Amino acid sequence: MLQPPPPGIEATVEFEEGRISGSAGCNRYSADAMLEGSALRVGVVSITQRGCRDAVDWSSFLAALERATSIEPTVAGYVIRAASNGAIVLQ
């Protein structure tokens, strides 16, 4: 499982008609996506390159997002399952 971002740094996810997007610290990311039931397929993720104070390396988060296979809602947010038994937990 991926490590969560440091306290005060958030990652979010939003879905809208064939797209996935969200925040990764002070940057925004987006990609083409297909969501059918709980099955999720995400294309190549692009991210803005703002100079952030948080200095968090988001590359493992973005790589896992590109390997997404499913998404499950939870009480606190979502769990995105990725190939190779990885998971992203978004609250």
ABEGO torsion letter per residue (X at the ends): XBBBBBBGBBBBBBBBGGBBBEBBEABBBBBBBBBBEABBBBBBBBBBBBBBAAGBBAAAAAAAAAABABBBBBAAEBBBBBBGGBBBBBX
